[in-house]
Amino acid sequence: MRISRFFIFLSIVVVCIIFLGFRSPNYFAANPKQKNVVVVFTILEDFAKQLLQGVPEVKIHTLIDCNQDPHSFHPHPKIFVLFKNADVTVINGLDFEHWFKACKEHVKGELVVASKGVIPLRRVNNPDLFDPHAWHDVKNAMVYVTNMRIGFKKVYSQFAEIIEKNYQSLIKELMILNQWVLDQFKDLKNRTAITTHDAFWYYGKTYGIQFVSPQGISTEEEISAVRMANLVRVIKERGVRALFLENLSNSAAVKQLAQETNTRIGGVLYADSLSEPDGPCPTYIDMIHHNTDVIKKALSD
């Protein structure tokens, strides 16, 4: 009886192993018509969804969701399978994905660097250090969707007409958005804002807002006492009216600055990701609207 039970158990184990063996390496093969697109984070996901709207059987795989900080992301083995099976892989570039060099060899399909052609903003005292958050300038977002449109039309040429139509519609919306942001700050006098980390250089340069942060370009950088002291001085000298938190970053330093300088928190900005679908920033255009409204209101009051 014991032997029979043992063989029954062993048979079940073998069947499970065989079943999983057929399923796990090729989970893309369940639908041979499925078109697989891999994007790094949610802003690229939104652009991909809009450009590929109406193209059948598209599955967009987003590596870093809206609740994850891209700066602290580390790849795992499953990502190699995603890269291998993707028709198109879209990354930000500008060294935003510092981990991608170790993964690039696994990319078998078309690789799109969304920021290709963007002129990076560099730190004056350290030209080797540049800001990868180029999407906060809406004109750069137009570069992103143009690069993605080229890659999608190349791979999915049979749907080129649909992709082009979506692209033209999206570009018009982005042009209107860019002008709208410019109009919001025409009469603004106080133009200094404190944010959690250096993510808004492009927004600041294009729309005339100076952003200063206790933390550097990456949320993993340490915050120095010297930098905090300098920020206290800047807040007092310039009469900064509001400090801003970010949806993913540690807010402790900004809250400390607010307490030390008796400056209020003006709201939460979205820097490195969109929100959940039911949040304030489910799309890129929503994000720019939200951030602009929050900044304008806080600096105008």
N, C-alpha and C positions, 0 to 999 in steps of 0.2 A: 504493500500500500504506500509505504514511504517512498519507494522507488518511482511508483507511478506518479505520485504528487510532484516529485522532483522533476520528472521529465515533462509534466504538464507546465510547471513553472518555467523550466528552461525553454520550452517551446514558445511560451508567451514572450519571454525576454528576447528571443531571437527574432520573432515577428516584429516586435516593437523597434528593435535595432534596424531591421531591414526597412521598415516603414519610415522611420526617421531618416535613415540614410538616403532614401529616395527623395524625401521632401526637403530637408534642410539646405543642401547646397544649391538647389535650383528652385527656390520658391517663386522666382519670376516666371518659370515655365508653365505655371498653371493656366495662364492665358497667353498663348503665343502671339496674339495680336496686340498685346499691351505695349504701350510706348512708355519707357521708363526715363524719367528726368530726375537727376539728383541736384539739389541746391543746398548750399551750406546753411543759410539761416532764413528767417521768416520774411525779410524784406525782398530777398531774391525769389522766395516762394510766391509772394504776391505778384511780382512782375511776371513770373512764369505762368501763373494762372491766367492773368489777363491776356498775355500774348497767345496762349494756347487755347483760349476759350473757343469752343466749337470744334476743336480737333478731337476725334473720337479715340477712346481707349487710352487716355493719357493718365499715368500715375506719377505724381510728383512726390519724391522722397526728400524730406527736409531733415538734415542731420542735426540741427540745433533748433529746438522749438522755442516758443515765446517765453518759457519759464527758465531757460538756460542762458548763462552768460557766455557768449562766444569767446571771451578772453581766457576763460578757464577751461575751455573744452579740450578734451584729449580723445583721439580716435580709438576705436575698438575694432576687433577683427571683423565684425559684421559689416563695417563700412567698406572694407576691401571688396566684399561680395557686391555691395551696392555699386561701387565704382566700376567693377568688372562688367556688370550687366546693364549699366546705364547707356542709353543712346546719346544723351547729352549730360555733361556735368558742368554746373555753373558755380564758380567761386567769385569772391569779391576781388581778390588780388590786393596789391599794396601791402603785402605781408600781413594782412588781417588774419589769414589762416597760416600762422607760423608753423603749424604741424603738417601742412599739406605736402611739403617736400618729401616726407617719408612715405606719402601715400600716392604720389603722382604716377608711379610706375604701374599702379593697379588700374588706372583709368584707361579703358579700351575704346570708349566712344569719343565723341567730339567734346573738347574742353573749351569752355567759354570763360574768359576772364572779364567779368562785367565792367571793371574799372579801366580797361584798356583805353588809353588815350587821355585819361584824366591827368592833369598836372598836379602832382602831390604838393600839399602845403607842408613846408619844413620848418622846424624850430630854428630861429635865428642864431642862437648860440650853439646849436648842434644840428648842422645840416643833414646829418645821417639819420636823424629822427624825424619821421613824417607821420601825418595823421591818415589812417586808413578809412576813416568814417566819411568817405566822399559823398555818400548818398544824401547827406543833409543839405547840400546845395542842389536844388531841384534841376538845375542845368546839368549837373553830373548824373542825376537820375535818368535824364534823357540819353546820356551816353551809355548808361547801363542797359536800358531797354533796346537801344540800337544794336549794341553788341550781341545781346541775347536774341534779338530778331534775326540777325545774320546767321547765328549758329542754328537756330530752330529751322529756318528756311532751308539751310544746307542739308540738314538731316531729314527733315520731314518735307521734302520738296513737293510732294503731291498735295500738301496743304498750304503751300506758299501763299496762295491768295487769301485764305482765311487769316493766316498769321500777319500778313501785310495790312489787312483791313483793321485787325485788332491793334496793330502797332500805330497806325495813323490816328486812330481814335484816342489811344493812350497818350501819344505825343501832344495832341491838342489839349487834353486835360492837364498835362504837366506844364505846358506853356501858360495856360490860364492860372494855374496854381502858383507858378513862379512870380507872375505879375501881382497876384493877390498878396503874396508875402511882402513884396517890395512896398506895396501900397500901405500895409498895416503899420509900417515903421516910419512913414514920411515925417510925422510931426513929433516923434518921440525924442525927448531931451536926455533922459537918463538911459545910457546905453551900455552899462556894465552889469554883467550877470555872473553869479558864482554857481557852478555846477559841480557834481560829484567827481567826474573825471573828464579829461580832455577829449571830448567827443564831438565838439561843435565848432571846430575851427572853420570849416567850409561854410557852415550856416552863418557864422559871425562875419566872415570876410564879405560874403555876398550881400547880406542883409543889414550890415552895419551895427552889429552887436559884438561887444568885446566879452568873451567868455574867459573866466579865470577859474582854476580848479585846484583843490588840495592834492588830487591824485593825477598821475600822468595819463598817457594815452591808453595804457592797459589798466584794467581794474585790479590786476595782480601786483601793480607797483606799490611799494611802501610809501607811506605818507610821512614826510620829515617834519620835525618841529620848526625848522627854518622856513619851510614853505607855509606852514600854518601861520607863523608869525607875520610873514609877508602879506598873507591874505587878510589878516586882521587890519594891517596898515592900509591896504588897498580899500577895504570896505569903509574905513573911517575917513580916509582922504577923499574918496570919490562920492561919498554919501550913497553907497549902494543900497537900494531899496528892498531887494529881495534875494534870497538864496533859493536854489532849486535842487530838489532830489531827483533821482533817476529810478526807473522802474526795476532795474536789475542790480544796481550798484549798492555797496554798503553806504548807508547814510549817516553813520556815526560822526564823521569828520564835519560834514556840513551842519549837522545839528549842533555840534560843539561850537562852530563858528557863529551860528545864529544866537546861541546863548551868550557867548562872550561879547558879541558886538550889539546885542539887543536888536537884531535884524530878523524880520519875519521870514518864514518859509513860503515861497510864492507858489509852490505847486510841484507836481511830478512831471518830468520830461521823459520821453521815450527816446533812447539813444541807440541801442544795439539790437532792438527787436520790436516787433509789433505786439499788440495785446491779444488776448483771447478774442474769439469772434464777438462775444458780448461785451467786450471792453471798449475803451475810448478810441483805440487805434487798430482796428482789424485790418486796415489797408495802409499802404504807404501814404496815400493822399490824406487819409484820416490822421495819420501821425503828424504830418507837416502842419495840418490845420490845428490839431490839438496843441503841439508845441508852440506854435506862433501865438495862438490865443492865450495860453498860459503866460508866456513871456511878456506879451504886450500888456496884459491886464496887470501883472505884478509890477512892471516897471513904470506903468502910467499912474497907478494909484498914489 
